[in-house]
Amino acid sequence: NISALLEILGHPERTFRSAHIAGTNGKGSVAAMIDALLAASGVRSGLFTSPHLVRPHERVRIAGEEIGDEELQLRLAGIRESIETATRDGRLEAHPSFFEVITATALQAFADHGLRAAALEVGLGGRLDATNVVEADVAVIVSIDLDHTKTLGPTLTQIAGEKAGIIKPGVPVVVGPQADDALEVIERAAARASAPILAHGQHWQVCEERGRLVFQDETGLLDLPMPQLIGAHQVRNAGAALAALRCLGFGDAACEAAMTDAAWPARMQRLRHGPLIEAAGGAELWLDGGHNPAAGQMIAEVLGDLPPRPTHLVCGMLN
């Protein structure tokens, strides 16, 4: 369906370079970092992510700004008209889903704004995700863990197989830290596609040294400020973003500014204002959208690094 819809729209996804990011935890942060790195390198770029926290505009960012109300409404109206026409004349077999529509909207907006590159986050899985219609210039697969098991499968290897579905023939794939079972699945998929693989610990390294982020690959070493995103896992995410930027070939002269510019809400985000903070006499209030065991472990590690204090956890979940 998404392939047919993009053909109707004139294949906007073919007009810009792109990084395609999959994984269980960290793919949104890596996408945001890649977008910040591109912007710092002087590249007008787009960012497509999901889900949104408050409103769908957050999913589509153009040169660092959320898509505007009027533009989003006009684009959705135009795509709706195209869908209705194509459904009547048989070019579309079924009405596209919400995610297919918002994906097409983002890609068309990126093309119409003349963007040179975009970072695209997978919605769910990878192999059958609507974003996988894009022939990206680099694939990124961050850490894989158990998540969405009813849809992707109950084992780590099955989930890794779905995530590895974003690997395209001959296209480099940057791989973040992985369990051995998941890494083997990704390596086999890359070998079948003759896709060069750039794996953490083998082809690139990243660590914190004396309060700085140190990244190294075969191209050379970068000594950068720590990302403003909090947690040791964000150091690894920054490494994946830097490796992807080098694959895109935009250079890394402006990486220093990008590390401190990249922001991603609801990822160990400390809220600074609001009635809850004021009512509690300035108590710290942190927000995180972690929704699987691996993300819970990351939250625990970050909290463990903070000074000891009375802590209250407010947690919401479906089951």
N, C-alpha and C positions, 0 to 999 in steps of 0.2 A: 504493500500500500504506500509506504513512504517513498519508494522508488518511483512509483507511478505519479505521486503527487509532485515530487521534485521535477519530474520530466515536464509536467503540465506548467510548472512555474519557471521553466527554462534553465534548470539545473544551476541554481545559485551557488550550490556547494562547491562548484568547480572554479569559482572566481578568486579564491583566496587559499593561502597555505594554512595547514591546520595541524594541531596536536590533539590526539584522541586519547582520553584518559579513562581507564577502567580500574577496578579493584574494589575491595570491601570497605576499607577505611583509609581516608586521606586523599581520595581522588578530587574532591572539591577543593581542598587546600592546595593541592598540586596545580589544579587548573587555575586558581586565583594567582598563585605564584608565577606561573608561566605568563599569564596576562600581564602581571606587573613587570616581569622581566622584559617582555616585548615592548611595553610602553616606555620603560626606561631606556630601551635601545632605540627609541625614536620611531617605533612601528605602531601605526594605528591598528588596534586589534579589537577583537570581539571575545566575549566570554559567555558560554552557554552552560548553565548548571541546573541541577534539580536536587531535591524539591525546593520550593520557596518557603520562607519562614512566615511572611506576612501577606505578600501579594505576588502574583505571577510575574510582574515586571522585573523582579529580582533575577529571574532566570536568564534574561537577555540584557547583556551589558555591551554598550558600544563606546569604545574609547574611554572606558572607565566609568561610564554613567548608565544607570538603568534606562531602559527604553521608556519614553514618555507615554502618558495616558493617551493623548490624541493619536500618536503614531501607532501604538499597539492596537487601538480600536480600529483605525483605518486598515491596518494590515490584516487583522482578523476578519474584518468585513470582506476584504478583497479575496482572501483565501476561502472564506465560506462560499462566496459566489463561484469561485473556480471549482470547488468541491461539488456544489450542487449541479453545475453544468456537466462536469465529468462523470458524476454518478448517473445522470440521465442518459448520456450518450455511451456509457459502458466503459469509459477509460479507467474508472475506479470501480472495483467490484464491491467495495463496502465503504461506508463513511469512515474516514480516519479517526483514530482515537485522539483524546486530548493531547497526549504526549507527542503523537505524530504531528498534530497541528502546530503545537508550540515549537517543536523542532524545526519544522518548515518555516515558521514565522521568523525564527532567529536566523536561519541560514539566508533567507531572502533579505532580511534587514542588513546582515553583514555585507552581502553583495551590493545592495543598493547604496550603502554608505561608503563603498569603495575601500573596505578594510583590506589590509595586506595579509593578515593572519588571524587565526582564532584558536582558542582553547575550548575544546568540547568535552564535557563530562558525560560519560555513559549514564543513562537513567537507571537501568537494571540489567545486570548480567553483562552482556556485550555482544555475543553472537547474533541474537535476534533483536537487539535494541535498535530503535529508530535511528540513532546517531551513527550506526554502523554502515549506513549507506555512503558515508563520506570516505573518499579515498585520501586518508590523512598522509602527511609527510613524516610523521613519527607517531608511534603508538607508545603509550605509557601504561604499565600495569603495576599499581602500587600493592600494598600488602593485601593478601587474600585470607579470609577467615570465614567461618560459618555465618551465613546471613541469607535471608530469603530462601531458606532451604526447601520450602514447599514449591517454589518456582524453579530454582536452579539445581536442586538435588541435595541429598542429605550428607554427602561426603565432600571433603576438601578437594579431592581430585576432580569430582564432577563440577563443582563450582569453578575451579581453576580452568577447566575445559571451556566453560561458558565465557569466562573473562578473556581467555586466550583467543576467542573468536574474533577479536578486533584486529588480530595480526593479519597484515596484507602481504602479498608476494613482494619481496624485495624491499619492504619498508622497515627501517630500523625500529626496534622495540626496546625501550628503556624499562628495566625491571627493578622495582624496589625490593627491600628485604622480604624474603619468602620462606615459608617452611619447605623442606626438601621435596615433599610430595608435590606441592604446588609448582615449585620451580621446574621439576622434571616435566610436568605437563606443558608448561610454557615453552621450555626448550624444545620439546618434540614438535609443538605447533610451529615454532619459529623455523626449525629445520625443514619441515614439510613445505613451508612457504619461502624457503631460501631468504629469510629475513634476518639481517644482522642483529644480534642480541647484545645489549649493553646492560649487564647485570650488576647490581650492588655487590660489592665485595670482590668482584672479579674484574670488572672493567672501569668502575668508578668507586670512589670512597668519599665519605663525608663524616665529619666529626666536629665536636666543639672543643676548641683549645684556647684556654685563657680568655674565655668570654667572646671568642670569635668563631665564626663558621669557616671551616677549612674543607674545601672540595678539591678533589684531584681526579683527573682521568688522563688518557694518553695525550690529550692536547696540552695539559699543563695544570698548574695549581692556582686556585683562587682563595684569597684570604678576605673574608667578608664580615660585615656585622651579623650578629645573630638575628634571625627573623623575629618580627614582633609577635608572631603566632607562638603560643606558649606550649612547651613540652618537648621532651627529647625526640618524640616521633616527628615533630615538625622540622627538626634538623634533617632527618632522613627524607621527608617530603621535599624539603628545599633542594637536597641533592638530586632527587629525581627530576625536579623542575629545571635545574641547571643543566643536567645531562640532556634533557629534551631540547632546551634552547640551543645548545651546541649542535644538535642534530638538525634543527631548523636553519642553522647557518646565519643567524642574525648577529653573532658576536656577543661578547660579554663585557664590554667596556663599562657599561652602566649598571652592572649587577649590584654594586654596592648600595645604590639608592633603592633598588627594587626590593632588596631583602627587608628593609624597614618600611616600605610602602605597602606591601602585600597584606591585606586584611581579609578575614573570613569570619563573619559573625556566627555565634553559637558554637564555636570550637574553643572550649576553655576561654570564654570571653568574660572578662570582668566588667560588669556594668558599673558605670560611674555616677549615674543620676537616677532618680526615681523615688516614688513614695515609700517603697519597702526599705530602701537604704536610709532614707531620712528618718523613718519611724524607728529603725533599729539603731539609731545613734551613730550612723556611719559604718555599720557592719559591712563586710565585703559580701557581694552577691555575684556568684559566678553562674554562667549559663553554658550548657553543652548539650549538643544533640546526639550524643552517642547512643546507639540503639542495638548493640550486639555485644557479646562477651569481650571481644578484643578491645572495643571502644571503652567499655567499662573499666578494663584493666589500665588503659591509658589515663582515664580520669583519676583512678586511684593513685597512679604513679605521680601525676602532677600534684594532686593534693598532698601526697606524702612529702613532696619537696618544699611545701609551704611551711612557714613557722607553725608550731603546734598551737592549737586554739580550739575552743568548742566549735563543733561543726554540725550543721543540720543538713541532711540530704532530702530534697523534695524530688521524688521520682515518679514519672507517669509512664505507663506501658499498657499495651493491649492485653497481654496475657503472660 
